[in-house]
């Protein structure tokens, strides 16, 4: 998903969840259970390696100070 703009819109009822992916031709929407499961797995994997907000801020400040 690197480089893709992805919005996972979770609803109170899972059957109303929707994923929006921006593409060069416009937004593409996904809402089938299989597609949602695949996107949720990918987003969960990204979340596992992402920095927490404090760590992100520290990295940004370090880069800004090095400029």
C-alpha positions as CSV (number, residue, x, y, z in Angstrom):
1,X,0.0,0.0,0.0
2,X,3.0,2.3,0.0
3,X,2.0,5.4,-2.0
4,X,-1.7,4.6,-2.0
5,X,-4.2,6.7,-0.2
6,X,-6.4,4.3,1.6
7,X,-9.4,5.1,3.8
8,X,-11.0,2.2,5.7
9,X,-14.4,3.5,6.9
10,X,-15.6,1.2,9.6
11,X,-19.3,1.3,10.5
12,X,-21.1,0.2,13.6
13,X,-22.3,-2.8,11.5
14,X,-19.4,-4.5,9.7
15,X,-21.5,-5.2,6.6
16,X,-21.5,-1.4,6.0
17,X,-17.7,-1.1,6.1
18,X,-16.2,0.4,3.0
19,X,-12.6,1.0,1.7
20,X,-11.8,3.9,-0.6
21,X,-8.5,3.9,-2.6
22,X,-7.5,6.9,-4.6
23,X,-6.2,6.2,-8.0
24,X,-5.1,8.2,-11.0
25,X,-8.6,7.8,-12.5
26,X,-10.5,8.7,-9.3
27,X,-11.6,7.0,-6.1
28,X,-12.3,3.2,-6.2
29,X,-14.5,1.7,-3.5
30,X,-14.5,-1.8,-2.1
31,X,-17.1,-3.4,0.1
32,X,-17.2,-7.1,-0.4
33,X,-16.3,-9.2,2.7
34,X,-13.3,-10.7,1.0
35,X,-11.9,-7.3,-0.1
36,X,-12.5,-5.9,3.4
37,X,-10.7,-8.8,5.0
38,X,-7.7,-8.3,2.7
39,X,-7.5,-4.6,3.4
40,X,-8.0,-5.1,7.1
41,X,-5.1,-7.6,7.1
42,X,-2.9,-5.2,5.2
43,X,-3.7,-2.3,7.5
44,X,-3.1,-4.4,10.6
45,X,0.3,-5.3,9.2
46,X,1.2,-1.7,8.6
47,X,0.0,-0.8,12.1
48,X,2.3,-3.4,13.7
49,X,5.4,-1.7,12.3
50,X,4.2,1.9,12.5
51,X,5.7,4.3,15.1
52,X,3.4,5.5,17.8
53,X,2.5,9.2,17.9
54,X,5.3,10.1,20.3
55,X,7.9,8.2,18.3
56,X,6.6,9.8,15.1
57,X,6.9,13.2,16.6
58,X,10.5,12.5,17.8
59,X,11.5,11.4,14.3
60,X,10.0,14.4,12.7
61,X,11.7,16.8,15.2
62,X,15.1,15.0,14.7
63,X,14.8,15.4,10.9
64,X,13.7,19.0,11.2
65,X,16.7,19.8,13.5
66,X,19.1,18.1,11.1
67,X,18.0,20.4,8.2
